[in-house]
Amino acid sequence: MRSGRGNDTGLNAVERQAAYSLSGLFFLRMLGLFMILPVFAIYAEELPDVTPLLVGLAIGIYGLTQALLQIPFGMLSDRIGRKPVLIAGLLIFAVGSAVAAGADTIYEIILGRALQGSGAIAAVIMALAADLSREQRRLRIMAILGISIGIAFAVSMVMGPILNSWIGVPGIFWLTAVLALGGIGLVVFVVPTPAESHFHRDAEAVPGQFGKVLREPELLRLDFGIMTLHMSLTAMFLAYPLALRALVAENAHTWVYMPVMLLSMAAMIPFVILAESRRRMRPVFIGGVAALVGASMLMFGYHDSLAGMVLGLLIFFTAFNLLEATLPSLVAKIAPGERKGTAMGVYSSSQFMGAFLGGALGGWFHTRYGIDGTFLLCAAMAAIWLLVAWGMSEPDYLSNYLIPVGLLDEDQAFLLEGELKNLDGVAEAVIIPEDRVAYLKVDLKRVDQEVLDGYAVQG
């Protein structure tokens, strides 16, 4: 057995600073994207020549530019460095926010939102997190980043209506620009600068792997799922604020969103534990998709009832939070370790494309069929997803595990692969010599992580 220094189980100082500063960066950016969701449909009614379709495009257009540019931005950061690309992306985001803030027409807001999405730095943040972390601790840092996105979404739902009553939607856009500039300050003064930046195939997309990833049925099923989930979310917010306004004063909408968000986040925790710890992922996942159908139908049938609308939103967000947490976990379980970065890149692009399609399709349905039709569209999209998801099999409960193995030739890599595969709890092991990393799939309930870390070669 090779020996190394892999027994440090916690994050070191640089990793902690990277995790929390990059989480702050994600938080600021996601606030800027999501705070208008609960208020924009009402605000846009005052704009000249507005239609529900244009409102949908204004809400969702950021997803199109984000989907198209996030992987290229990540690749550009491999060439010229992470921080320059992060700063440029945040500047673009701030300019887009300012354009939307100063807009007098819906078309100018659409342009501003498209520019916001063009500052596509999500993949760059992930790559920088990989630069600043040891392989064995990287998943922990990525989990912290994911939590920050979920918190940002919940805070956005609560703060959007409050800020709208104080400074209006243009003020929210101006605040978003300020937050983007604050993000630049984080990048310059707080985010650590890596000693070196290099490509990480566990965190970044590999162009040569797209064909394999796009031919994997189970991954495509999950990509379709995250696209549909965000289609439903965006389309729902074209109708829900308008329906709620007929039942609750606009300045009191926060008192609907706040308890719903808190209760939904608490309600989904037992289901996540059941799915992951008790290994009941498939029934929990299918149940979550079915709950989306039920929630959308409840809002369709009872949008003139406050109790019906609140209950519908609670079920919707409980299911949304559950699926948002389990979908990336499923991608990580299914994708081979050496193709995880590419699989996650396609998955993330599908998510952003879903936001765009939800805005466009939801806006069209709202134009033709009104609020009823928009809620029915959400139910129909979730029902199609339920049919697609029904064929999923119970996943293997395997986790990705990375081990730095140092410089090896082909023969040494082959021998070490065989040795790792023979360890109890190791299902897959792939070593790519130029990466100097072993990509493993392991059963964490069976594998001895101290034994695995004994193979680590640091430096």
N, C-alpha and C positions, 0 to 999 in steps of 0.2 A: 504493500500500500504506500502511496505517496503521502508525505506529510506536509502540512502547511500551517497557516495561522488562521484557520477558519472558525475558531471557537468564540469569537466576539459576537454575542447574540443581539446587541443593541445597536442603535444608530450612533455613529460618531458625531462630533460637533458640526462638521461640514454637512453631513447628511441631514441632521436636524435643521440646520439653517436653510439648506436647500429645500427641504420638504415644506417648511412653514412659509418661507418667502415666496416660493412658486405657488403654493396654495393660495396665498394672498393675492398673487397676480391673477390666477384663475378666478378667484372670488370677485375681484373688481371688474374683470371683463364680463363675466356672466351676469353680474348685476346690470351692467349697461345694456346687455342684450335682452334681458327678460323683464325689466321693470315696467316696460310699456305694455306687456301682454294683458294685464287685467284692466287697462284704462284706454287703450288706443282706439278700440272700436267705437267707443262713445265720443271721444275727442274728434275722430275723423269725420263725424257727421257734420261738423261745422265748416269743413273745407269745401271750396268751390269744386264743382264738377266731380264730386266723389261718387264712387259706386262700391258696393261690397267687394267686387272683384279687385278693385284697386286697393281697398283696405287690406284684403288678404295678401296681395303682393307686397304691400308696405311692411306687413308683419313678417312675412316669410322669405323675402328676397335675400336676406342676409345668409340664409341657408344655402342658396345656390352658389354664391361667390365663395362662401366658406368651404363647401364641398369640392369646388373646382380647384381651390388654391392651397388648401392646408397641406397636402402631400408635397406639391412643388416647393412651398415655403420650407418644409422640413428638409428637403433635399438641398435647397439653397443654403440653409444653415450649416450643412456638412461642409460646404465649400468656403463660405466667407465668415463663419462663426455664428454662434447662437445669439449673443447679445445684440449685434447689429441688426439681425433680422427681427428680433423681439422689439427693439426700439422702433424700427421702421413700421412693423405691423401695428404697434400701439399708436404711432403718429397717424397712420391711415385711419385707424379706428376713431381717433379723436377728431380728425377732419370730417369723417362721415357723420359723427355725432353733431358737430357744429353745423354742417349742411342741413341736417334734419331739424335742428333747433331753430334755425333761421328761416325755415321753409314757410312759404305762403300757400303752397299747393301740395296735393297728394303726390304729384310726380316728383317734386323736389325731395319729399320724405322718402320715396322709393329709392331715389338716387343716394340719399344719405345712408339708408339702411344697407344698400348694396355695398357702399364703401365700408361701412362697419364690418360686414362679413369679409371684405377683401383683406382686412388686417388679420389674416388667418394664422394665428400663432399657436394653436393647440398642439400640433405635432412638434413644434419647436420646443415648447415647454417640456413635453415628454422626453425629447432627445436631450435637453439640458439636464433634466432630472437623472437620466441615465449616465451622463458624463460625470455627475457629481455623487454617484452612489456606487458602492461595491455590488457586484452581481448578486450576492446572497441576500442583500438588504433591499434590492430594488423594488420588489413587489410591495414591501411595506410602504415605501415612499409613494408609489403609484396609488396605493389604497388611500393614503392621506389626501392626495390630489383629488381623487374621485369624491371623497367625502366633502371637500370644499365646494365642489360643483353642486352637489345636492343641497348643501346649506345655502349657497347663493340663490338657487332657484326658490327655496322656501322663503328666504328673506325678501326676494323680489316680489313674490305674490302679496306679501303683507305691506311692504314699503311702497309699492307702486301706487295704490290708492291714496295712501297718506301723503306722499309727495305730490301727487296730482292735485290734492286739495290745497296744498301750500304754494306750489310753484307752477302747476300746470304741466302738460306734456312737453312744451318747449323747454321748460325749466329742467325736466327730467333729462332731456337730451343734452342740455348744457352741463348738467351734473355728470352725465356719462362721459362727456369730453374731459372734464376735470379728473374723473376717476382714471381715465386712460393716461393722462399726464402723470397722475400719482403712480400709476403702474410703471411708467418710465423711471421715476425716482426709485422705485423698488429694484428695478433691474440694475440701475447704475450703482446704487449705494448699499443694497442689502443682499441681493442674490449673489451667492459666491461665483467667482470666475473660475472655471475649471482649468486645471493645469494643461489639459489638452482636450480637444473635442475630436471624437471619431465616431464612425458609424456603429450603431447598435441594432442588430437585426431583431432583437426581442422588443425594441421600442420604436423602430422606424420601418417604413415600408421599403421592400426590395422590389424594384420594377420587374425583375425576372421571375418573381414569384406570383405575380398577379394571376397568371393563367391557372396555376395550380389552386390558388385560393378560390378563384371564381368557378372552378369546376367541382368544388366540394359541396355536396347537397346540404349537409347539416349546417355549414357556415352560411350558405345562401339563405337557408331558412331563418337563421338568426339576423342576417342583414335585412331581410324582408321585414322581420319583426320590429327592429329598431326604427326602420323607415316608417312603418305603419304607426308605431307608438307616437312618433313626433308629428306625423300627419294628423293624427287624432287630436293631439294637444293643441296644435296651431289652429286647426279648424274649429275646435271647441271654443277657443277664445275669441272667435269672430262672432259667436252667438251668445255665449254665457253672460258677458257684462251687460249686453242689451236686455236680455231676459231678466237679469237680476235688478236692473234699474227700475223695472216696472213693479218690483216688489219691495225694494229697499232703497232709501235715499243714496244717491251716488257717493256722498261723503262718508257713508257708513259701510261701504263695501269691505273695508278692512276687517270689520268685525264678523264678516262671513269667512273671509279667506284665512284669517289668523287661526281660529280654532280648528278649521278644517285641515290646514297644513300641519298643525301640531298633532292632532288626533291621527291623521293619516300616516305620519312618520312613526308614531308609536304603534299603530295598528299593524304596520307591515313587518315589524321586527320579529314577532313570533313565527311568521311565515318564512322569513329568511333563515331563521334558525332551523326550522323544520326542513327546509330545502337543503341547506348546506350540512348542518351537523347530523341531522337524522337521515340524510341522503334520500329525500323525497322530492327531488328537483322537478321531475316531470309533472306529477299531479299538482304541485304548487304553481308551477309555471302555467299549465293549462288553466288552472283555476283563476289565475290572475288575468289571463286574456278573456276568459268568460266573464269575469267581473267588469271588464271594460265594456263589453257588449251590454251587460245589464245596466251599468251606470248611464251609458248613452241613451238607452231606451227609457230609463227613468226620467232623464232630463227632457227627452222628446215628449213623453206622455204627461209630465207634470211641470212643465216650465212656467205655468201660471200659479204654482204653489211654492211658497217659500220652503216649507218642510221638504217637499220633493226635490227642489233644486239643491238644498244644502245636503241632503242625504245622497243625491246623485253625485255631487262634487266630492263628498267624502269617500264614497266607493271608488270614484274615478281616480282620485289621487292616491288612495291606498294601493290600488292596482298599479298605477303609474310608477310610484316609488318602488314597489316590489319588483316590477319588471325592469325598471331602470337599473336596479341593483343586481339582478340575476342575469340579465343578458350578457354583460361583459364577462361575468364569471363563466358562463357557458362557452363563450368564444375562447377564453383562455383554456378551458378544459378540452375543447375539441381540436383546436389548432395545434399542429406540431410545434414544439418549442422554438425551432429555428425559423418558423414562419409566423410566429405570433405577432410580430410587429406589422407585417403586411396584412394579416387578417384583421387586426385592430384598426389599421388605416382604412381598409375597405368598409369596415363596420362604422367607423366614425363618419366617413363620407356619406354613407347611407343614412345616418341619423340626420345630418344637415340637409341632405336632399329631401328627406321626409318633411322637415320644417317648411321648405319651399313648396313642395307639392301640396301640403296641407293648406297653406295660405292660398295658393292658386285655385285648387279644387274646392276648398271650403268657400272661398269668395264667389266662385261661379255658382255653387249650389245655393248660397245665401241670396244671390241675385235672382235666381230662378224660383226658389222654393221657400225662401224666408228662413226664419229661425228654426222652425220645425224641420225643414229639409236639411239644415246644417247638422243638427243633432242626429238625425236619421243617417246622414252620411257617416258620422263618427261610428255609429252602431254597425253600419254595413262594413266599414273598413275593418273594425275589430272582429266582425263575424268571419270575414275572409281570412284574417290572420288566424283565427281559431281553427279553421279548416286546414290551413297550412301547417300550423303547429301540432295538430293532432297526430301527425305521422312521426313526430320526434320520438326517439328512443331514450330510455333512461341513460344519462351520460355516465361515462367512467369518471369516478370522483378523483381525478388526478390534478395535481398542481404543478405549475412550472417551477423549476429550480435551476438556477444558473451557478456554475462553478468555474472560476478562473483557473485554467490549467497550464498557463504559460506556453512557451514556444515548443511545439511538437512537430515532428515530421509525420507523414502519412501513416507509416507503420506504427509509430508510438500512439498516434490518435486511435488507430484501429484496435490496438491491444487494450488501451484504457477504456474505450467504448465497451468492449466485451466485459471488462472487469466491473464497470459500473452497472451494466445490465444484469449482472449476476447478483447484485445486492438486493436484499429483501425490500420490497416496496418500490423498486425502480422499474417502471413499465417501459420507458423509452430513454435512450441516451444517444445523442448525436454530437460529435465534436467536429467543428470546422476549424482546421488548423490556423487559418489566417485570422480568425476571430480570437483565438486563444481562450475559448470558452466552451464548456460542455453544457449542452441544452438538454435538460432532463424533464421527464414527466414522472412524478412520484405520487404515491399514496401517503399522505402525511400521517395517517393513522398507523401505518406500518413501518415507514422508513425511519432509520436512525439518522437524524440530521447531524449529529456530531461526527458520525462516520463519514457522511457526505462531505462535511466541511473539512475533514482531514485530507481530502484530495485537493483542497484549494491551494493555489500558488499565488501569493500576493506580490504585486509589483511587476 
